[in-house]
Amino acid sequence: MNKSKTTILIIIFFLLGALVDRAFLYYEQGERNKMLLREQESIKEDYQMLIRKFEYVEKELKLRMMMDSLINDSIYTDTSSDNS
């Protein structure tokens, strides 16, 4: 009877050790996931900032192209009216 109790206690302690090991492993994975999520959020904010800058530059380019077109048209009309 004493030998079987010892065997059962050893099995129980082994299983408890495995459970504790798994608990620490899951905790460490959770902490790593939290860190990765923070990094991912930072990267997302950087990309959003770059997208806003790109949109601003795109609008600025369109405005300049329109202004250049107006200036070229006015120059063309001025020179063509002078030639007439």
Summary of the structure (lengths in Angstrom):
residues: 84
radius of gyration: 35.9
end to end distance: 122.1
largest distance: 122.1
contacts: 161
relative contact order: 0.04
helix: 98%
strand: 0%
